[in-house]
Amino acid sequence: MAQNKKVPTFEEAMAELEQIARQMEDGQMPLEACLEAYERGVALIDVCRSKLDAAQAKIQKLESTTASSGQPL
């Protein structure tokens, strides 16, 4: 049975990525924990990239709508 995990906000994902990076840079994590943290980091990067892509698409849509209406940005 799959668990329902809440998708973090961009800010939550970035904060968790920063925490993971600090822990890994500390050098005290066992190899298996490092691999798990790395895997989580990759998933968080995907979340951030997706959210940034959506924001960029929204901005482009707003800009094109504003430009076509003759309104200043």
Short mmCIF file of the C-alpha atoms (twelve columns), coordinates in Angstrom:
data_MODEL
# 
_entry.id   MODEL 
# 
loop_
_atom_site.group_PDB 
_atom_site.id 
_atom_site.type_symbol 
_atom_site.label_atom_id 
_atom_site.label_alt_id 
_atom_site.label_comp_id 
_atom_site.label_asym_id 
_atom_site.label_seq_id 
_atom_site.Cartn_x 
_atom_site.Cartn_y 
_atom_site.Cartn_z 
_atom_site.pdbx_PDB_model_num 
ATOM 1  C CA . MET A 1  0.000  0.000  0.000   1 
ATOM 2  C CA . ALA A 2  1.473  3.338  -1.078  1 
ATOM 3  C CA . GLN A 3  1.842  6.094  1.460   1 
ATOM 4  C CA . ASN A 4  0.471  9.541  0.651   1 
ATOM 5  C CA . LYS A 5  3.416  11.888 1.023   1 
ATOM 6  C CA . LYS A 6  2.868  15.624 0.909   1 
ATOM 7  C CA . VAL A 7  4.869  17.301 -1.831  1 
ATOM 8  C CA . PRO A 8  6.987  19.969 -0.158  1 
ATOM 9  C CA . THR A 9  6.813  23.587 -1.166  1 
ATOM 10 C CA . PHE A 10 9.794  25.026 -3.007  1 
ATOM 11 C CA . GLU A 11 11.025 26.622 0.211   1 
ATOM 12 C CA . GLU A 12 10.613 23.396 2.208   1 
ATOM 13 C CA . ALA A 13 12.483 21.417 -0.450  1 
ATOM 14 C CA . MET A 14 15.335 23.938 -0.519  1 
ATOM 15 C CA . ALA A 15 15.609 23.931 3.282   1 
ATOM 16 C CA . GLU A 16 15.744 20.132 3.346   1 
ATOM 17 C CA . LEU A 17 18.356 20.122 0.566   1 
ATOM 18 C CA . GLU A 18 20.496 22.547 2.572   1 
ATOM 19 C CA . GLN A 19 20.176 20.331 5.636   1 
ATOM 20 C CA . ILE A 20 21.142 17.233 3.652   1 
ATOM 21 C CA . ALA A 21 24.152 19.036 2.174   1 
ATOM 22 C CA . ARG A 22 25.343 20.124 5.628   1 
ATOM 23 C CA . GLN A 23 25.004 16.600 6.989   1 
ATOM 24 C CA . MET A 24 26.871 15.087 4.061   1 
ATOM 25 C CA . GLU A 25 29.614 17.723 4.184   1 
ATOM 26 C CA . ASP A 26 30.111 16.966 7.868   1 
ATOM 27 C CA . GLY A 27 31.488 13.583 6.822   1 
ATOM 28 C CA . GLN A 28 30.013 11.700 9.767   1 
ATOM 29 C CA . MET A 29 27.240 9.844  7.919   1 
ATOM 30 C CA . PRO A 30 27.666 6.128  7.224   1 
ATOM 31 C CA . LEU A 31 27.792 5.168  3.557   1 
ATOM 32 C CA . GLU A 32 24.253 3.761  3.459   1 
ATOM 33 C CA . ALA A 33 22.854 6.922  5.069   1 
ATOM 34 C CA . CYS A 34 24.779 9.040  2.533   1 
ATOM 35 C CA . LEU A 35 23.268 7.083  -0.332  1 
ATOM 36 C CA . GLU A 36 19.769 7.513  1.096   1 
ATOM 37 C CA . ALA A 37 20.371 11.229 1.642   1 
ATOM 38 C CA . TYR A 38 21.683 11.568 -1.901  1 
ATOM 39 C CA . GLU A 39 18.613 9.812  -3.277  1 
ATOM 40 C CA . ARG A 40 16.340 12.115 -1.257  1 
ATOM 41 C CA . GLY A 41 18.315 15.105 -2.508  1 
ATOM 42 C CA . VAL A 42 17.787 14.071 -6.128  1 
ATOM 43 C CA . ALA A 43 14.033 13.794 -5.480  1 
ATOM 44 C CA . LEU A 44 14.006 17.236 -3.861  1 
ATOM 45 C CA . ILE A 45 15.894 18.723 -6.808  1 
ATOM 46 C CA . ASP A 46 13.203 17.309 -9.101  1 
ATOM 47 C CA . VAL A 47 10.529 18.973 -6.940  1 
ATOM 48 C CA . CYS A 48 12.346 22.317 -7.095  1 
ATOM 49 C CA . ARG A 49 12.915 22.065 -10.837 1 
ATOM 50 C CA . SER A 50 9.249  21.253 -11.425 1 
ATOM 51 C CA . LYS A 51 8.074  24.171 -9.298  1 
ATOM 52 C CA . LEU A 52 10.496 26.575 -11.007 1 
ATOM 53 C CA . ASP A 53 9.376  25.380 -14.447 1 
ATOM 54 C CA . ALA A 54 5.727  25.941 -13.463 1 
ATOM 55 C CA . ALA A 55 6.528  29.426 -12.163 1 
ATOM 56 C CA . GLN A 56 8.419  30.286 -15.347 1 
ATOM 57 C CA . ALA A 57 5.512  29.094 -17.512 1 
ATOM 58 C CA . LYS A 58 3.092  31.187 -15.475 1 
ATOM 59 C CA . ILE A 59 5.291  34.278 -15.812 1 
ATOM 60 C CA . GLN A 60 5.602  33.762 -19.563 1 
ATOM 61 C CA . LYS A 61 1.832  33.417 -19.859 1 
ATOM 62 C CA . LEU A 62 1.285  36.596 -17.843 1 
ATOM 63 C CA . GLU A 63 3.852  38.479 -19.901 1 
ATOM 64 C CA . SER A 64 2.325  37.376 -23.192 1 
ATOM 65 C CA . THR A 65 -1.172 38.271 -21.976 1 
ATOM 66 C CA . THR A 66 -0.006 41.688 -20.822 1 
ATOM 67 C CA . ALA A 67 1.986  42.308 -24.012 1 
ATOM 68 C CA . SER A 68 -0.938 41.377 -26.238 1 
ATOM 69 C CA . SER A 69 -3.276 43.692 -24.353 1 
ATOM 70 C CA . GLY A 70 -0.907 46.635 -24.725 1 
ATOM 71 C CA . GLN A 71 -0.587 47.085 -20.955 1 
ATOM 72 C CA . PRO A 72 2.850  47.950 -19.581 1 
ATOM 73 C CA . LEU A 73 4.571  45.295 -17.521 1 
# 
